[in-house]
Amino acid sequence: MERELTPVEARSGVVSGRVLTVLALSSVGAVVALAWLFLFPK
């Protein structure tokens, strides 16, 4: 039986999920940018 989350706990969970999503997207973007630079040098 899980206990109820307080609004603050629920909000912090949403925020941490959002932060993780942004970190994942930015790291993927960085990898893609680096790959692009290596694959298509000017």
Steps between C-alpha positions, in 0.01 A plus 500: 500500500657827388457815701350810343739755357475854624465767228860607562629145456295450185625828359864418579455167320366678192782754512771234536345305212504815289863571594601144408318533167680828422837350596439195282391711203795738532752215526346332194514833317867543594584151372315566174678835457842340558421215259386755241827693539707184457294362209471826308815709552507822302 
